[in-house]
Amino acid sequence: MSRNRILAAALASTTLIFATAAHAGEADMARQAIAAAEAKIQAANTAGAATVTPEQLARANEALNDAKADLAASHKPEAIEAANHAGMLADAAIGETQKRKSEMAHAEIQAARTNEAVANANAAQAQANAQSQVADANARADQAQVAASQAADSAAAAQAAAVAAQQPAPPPVAIQTTTTTSSSGHHTVHHTAHRAVHKSTAVAATDTSKTTTTVTTVAAPQ
């Protein structure tokens, strides 16, 4: 074998070795990219992306499947690109999931505060209504007590009037008047008059023709 042929064969072998190494390097890079994408997708699932951002997670899984298919078809560059794209989609799903969870937590906190404020307002209104009802009840009780007192006074007055009406009237007073008239003939005339009155009345005697009037008050027989 000539020297030139030996050099040519050595050069060809070296080229084949480098090509094989490069080919093996791309495959490893593709596998590493696919493994990284799978880890990110798993992290997205753990973060809750399947519930919060299912669309983005679905696109990440689709890109990962494309990367695996390209690697199986020995399309190493395409597999690497697809795997990297799947990792980026998984990262975006994780970020969006965390954002939405934070917004939902904030909304829940705000709703809880609003509910608490409404509950406090309702409690205050209920307390005010209860106090108003107690005040109204006390006012009605006072009015009822005053009305009962007035009714008792009226009943007592009516009873007293009824008792007074049932008392017998006082008996009339009989007044007996005796008039004695004296004359020169020493003739004495007695006049006796009886009348009934309701109170004692004193009748003055008149000195006329030497007439003497005597008033005697006696109680009429019952």
Residue pairs with C-beta under 8 A, 6 or more apart in sequence:
23 76
26 76
26 77
26 80
27 71
27 76
29 76
29 80
30 67
30 70
30 71
30 76
30 79
30 80
30 83
31 71
33 67
33 79
33 80
33 83
33 84
33 87
34 64
34 67
34 68
34 71
34 79
34 83
34 86
36 83
36 87
37 60
37 63
37 64
37 67
37 83
37 84
37 86
37 87
37 90
38 64
40 60
40 86
40 87
40 90
40 91
40 94
41 57
41 60
41 61
41 64
41 86
41 90
43 90
43 94
44 50
44 53
44 57
44 60
44 90
44 93
44 94
44 97
45 57
47 93
47 94
47 97
47 98
48 97
48 101
49 56
49 57
49 93
49 94
49 96
49 97
50 57
52 96
52 97
52 100
52 101
53 93
53 96
53 97
53 100
56 89
56 92
56 93
56 96
57 89
57 90
57 93
59 89
60 86
60 87
60 89
60 90
60 93
61 86
62 86
63 82
63 83
63 85
63 86
63 89
64 82
64 83
64 86
66 82
66 86
67 78
67 79
67 80
67 81
67 82
67 83
67 85
67 86
68 79
69 79
70 76
70 78
70 79
70 82
71 79
170 198
171 219
171 220
171 222
172 196
172 197
172 198
172 220
173 196
173 197
173 198
173 199
173 200
173 217
173 218
173 219
173 220
174 194
174 195
174 196
174 217
174 218
174 219
174 220
175 194
175 195
175 196
175 197
175 200
175 201
175 203
175 215
175 216
175 217
175 218
176 192
176 193
176 194
176 215
176 216
176 217
176 218
177 191
177 192
177 193
177 194
177 195
177 203
177 213
177 214
177 215
177 216
178 190
178 191
178 192
178 213
178 214
178 215
178 216
179 189
179 190
179 191
179 192
179 193
179 211
179 212
179 213
179 214
180 188
180 189
180 190
180 211
180 212
180 213
180 214
181 188
181 189
181 191
181 209
181 210
181 211
181 212
182 188
182 209
182 210
182 211
182 212
183 209
183 210
196 220
200 217
202 215
203 213
203 215
205 211
205 212
205 213
205 214
206 213
